[in-house]
Amino acid sequence: MASPAASSTVIVVVLVATLAAGGANAATFTITNRCSFTVWPAATPVGGGVQLNPGQTWTINVPAGTSSGRVWGRTGCSFNGAGRGSCATGDCGGALSCTLSGQPPLTLAEFTIGLNQDFYDLSVIDGYNLAMSFSCSSGVGLTCRDSRCPDAYLFPSDNSKNHACRGNNNYQVVFCP
């Protein structure tokens, strides 16, 4: 029979290994505003939304297993102290912290964070409102500067623009690259 100390040690080792494995495939998104004007980035299903003045950065952590994620920039926004208001582009039901996707037109960074492999793309399928670049630490960098974006995923007419990235990545989203 194992001693209580040995049993406790095994439990602690298993717990630490489980926690490390669970967090090992999360992704960090660093979202930067390089525009000369304020952008209100939004992210679903995690993140919500914030105001980014020129030069500011917002970081969000996205857990493994997150599918159908989106990041987009909203422009021309005005919010009250309770986080209610509206945006000229990309509005998500009048909320500063989005739980719904934005209203077109909006340039989208789309992602699925898997357990061992992620997938990501830029899309202008819902229109174009803001120049954006999107990259992962071990994958291809994508940039859209106008509505005719050659890097954009245009399913069903061109579904070759979805890219894979190994798990545990750092992503960069930059407005006005």
C-alpha positions as CSV (number, residue, x, y, z in Angstrom):
1,M,0.0,0.0,0.0
2,A,1.4,3.4,-0.9
3,S,2.1,5.9,1.8
4,P,-0.1,9.0,2.1
5,A,2.9,11.2,1.1
6,A,3.5,9.1,-2.1
7,S,-0.3,9.2,-3.0
8,S,-0.3,13.0,-2.4
9,T,2.8,13.4,-4.6
10,V,1.2,11.4,-7.4
11,I,-2.0,13.4,-7.2
12,V,-0.1,16.7,-7.4
13,V,2.0,15.5,-10.4
14,V,-1.2,14.4,-12.2
15,L,-2.9,17.7,-11.4
16,V,0.0,19.8,-12.6
17,A,0.3,17.7,-15.8
18,T,-3.4,18.1,-16.5
19,L,-3.3,21.8,-16.0
20,A,-0.2,22.2,-18.1
21,A,-1.8,20.2,-20.9
22,G,-5.0,22.1,-20.8
23,G,-3.3,25.5,-21.0
24,A,-0.6,24.3,-23.5
25,N,-2.7,24.8,-26.6
26,A,-4.3,28.2,-25.8
27,A,-3.5,31.1,-28.1
28,T,-2.7,34.7,-27.3
29,F,-4.0,37.4,-29.6
30,T,-2.2,40.7,-29.6
31,I,-4.4,43.3,-31.4
32,T,-2.8,46.6,-32.3
33,N,-4.2,49.9,-33.7
34,R,-1.7,51.4,-36.2
35,C,-4.4,53.7,-37.7
36,S,-4.3,57.4,-37.2
37,F,-7.8,57.2,-35.7
38,T,-9.5,55.3,-32.9
39,V,-10.6,51.7,-33.6
40,W,-12.9,49.7,-31.4
41,P,-11.8,46.0,-31.9
42,A,-14.2,43.3,-31.0
43,A,-13.7,39.5,-30.6
44,T,-16.2,36.7,-30.3
45,P,-16.8,34.2,-28.7
46,V,-14.1,35.4,-26.3
47,G,-12.7,38.9,-25.7
48,G,-15.7,41.2,-26.1
49,G,-14.5,44.6,-27.2
50,V,-12.5,47.7,-26.2
51,Q,-11.5,51.1,-27.5
52,L,-7.9,51.4,-28.9
53,N,-6.5,54.8,-29.6
54,P,-3.7,55.0,-32.2
55,G,-0.7,53.0,-31.1
56,Q,-2.5,51.0,-28.3
57,T,-2.6,47.2,-28.0
58,W,-5.2,44.8,-26.6
59,T,-4.3,41.2,-25.6
60,I,-6.8,38.4,-25.3
61,N,-6.2,34.7,-24.5
62,V,-8.3,32.2,-26.4
63,P,-8.6,28.7,-25.1
64,A,-8.0,25.5,-27.1
65,G,-11.3,24.2,-28.6
66,T,-12.6,27.7,-29.5
67,S,-14.2,27.4,-32.9
68,S,-15.7,30.0,-35.3
69,G,-13.8,32.9,-33.5
70,R,-13.7,36.3,-35.1
71,V,-11.8,39.6,-34.5
72,W,-12.8,42.7,-36.4
73,G,-12.4,46.5,-36.1
74,R,-15.3,48.9,-35.5
75,T,-15.1,52.5,-36.6
76,G,-17.0,55.7,-35.8
77,C,-18.2,54.4,-32.4
78,S,-19.7,56.2,-29.4
79,F,-20.5,54.5,-26.1
80,N,-21.8,55.7,-22.8
81,G,-20.4,54.8,-19.4
82,A,-22.6,51.6,-19.4
83,G,-21.0,50.4,-22.6
84,R,-24.1,51.1,-24.8
85,G,-23.9,53.0,-28.0
86,S,-23.3,52.4,-31.7
87,C,-20.6,52.2,-34.4
88,A,-20.7,53.4,-38.0
89,T,-19.1,50.0,-39.1
90,G,-18.9,46.6,-37.4
91,D,-21.6,47.4,-34.8
92,C,-22.6,44.4,-32.6
93,G,-26.0,45.3,-31.2
94,G,-24.9,48.6,-29.7
95,A,-22.5,47.0,-27.2
96,L,-18.9,47.9,-26.4
97,S,-18.2,44.3,-25.3
98,C,-19.6,42.2,-28.2
99,T,-21.3,38.9,-27.7
100,L,-22.7,39.0,-31.3
101,S,-20.9,39.2,-34.6
102,G,-20.6,42.7,-36.1
103,Q,-22.9,44.1,-38.8
104,P,-21.4,44.3,-42.3
105,P,-19.4,45.8,-43.7
106,L,-16.5,44.4,-41.7
107,T,-13.1,42.9,-42.4
108,L,-12.7,39.7,-40.4
109,A,-9.9,37.8,-38.9
110,E,-11.4,34.3,-38.4
111,F,-9.9,31.4,-36.4
112,T,-10.4,28.0,-34.8
113,I,-8.0,27.1,-32.0
114,G,-7.6,23.4,-32.0
115,L,-5.8,21.0,-29.7
116,N,-2.8,20.5,-31.9
117,Q,-3.5,22.6,-34.9
118,D,-5.2,25.9,-35.5
119,F,-6.8,27.4,-38.6
120,Y,-7.1,31.1,-39.5
121,D,-7.9,33.4,-42.4
122,L,-8.9,36.9,-43.3
123,S,-12.3,37.4,-44.9
124,V,-14.1,40.2,-46.7
125,I,-17.2,38.0,-47.4
126,D,-19.1,40.4,-45.1
127,G,-17.6,43.4,-46.8
128,Y,-14.6,45.5,-46.1
129,N,-14.3,48.4,-43.6
130,L,-10.7,48.5,-42.4
131,A,-7.2,47.5,-43.5
132,M,-6.0,44.6,-41.4
133,S,-3.2,42.1,-41.1
134,F,-3.4,38.7,-39.4
135,S,-0.6,36.3,-38.6
136,C,0.4,33.5,-36.3
137,S,3.8,32.8,-34.9
138,S,4.4,29.8,-37.1
139,G,2.3,30.5,-40.2
140,V,1.7,32.8,-43.2
141,G,1.0,36.5,-42.7
142,L,-2.1,37.8,-44.3
143,T,-3.0,41.4,-45.2
144,C,-6.1,43.1,-46.6
145,R,-5.7,46.8,-47.6
146,D,-8.9,47.0,-49.7
147,S,-12.0,45.1,-50.7
148,R,-10.3,43.3,-53.5
149,C,-7.9,41.6,-51.0
150,P,-5.9,38.8,-52.6
151,D,-5.2,37.2,-49.2
152,A,-8.9,37.0,-48.3
153,Y,-10.8,33.8,-47.9
154,L,-13.7,34.0,-50.4
155,F,-15.6,30.8,-49.9
156,P,-17.2,29.3,-52.0
157,S,-15.4,30.9,-55.0
158,D,-11.9,30.5,-53.5
159,N,-11.5,28.4,-50.3
160,S,-7.7,28.1,-50.6
161,K,-7.0,30.9,-48.3
162,N,-7.6,29.1,-45.0
163,H,-4.2,28.5,-43.3
164,A,-3.0,26.0,-40.6
165,C,-0.9,26.9,-37.7
166,R,0.6,24.5,-35.1
167,G,-1.1,24.7,-31.6
168,N,0.1,27.0,-28.8
169,N,0.5,30.1,-31.0
170,N,0.7,33.8,-30.7
171,Y,-1.4,35.7,-33.1
172,Q,-1.0,39.3,-34.3
173,V,-3.9,41.4,-35.6
174,V,-2.9,44.8,-36.8
175,F,-5.3,47.5,-38.0
176,C,-3.9,49.8,-40.7
177,P,-0.7,47.7,-41.3
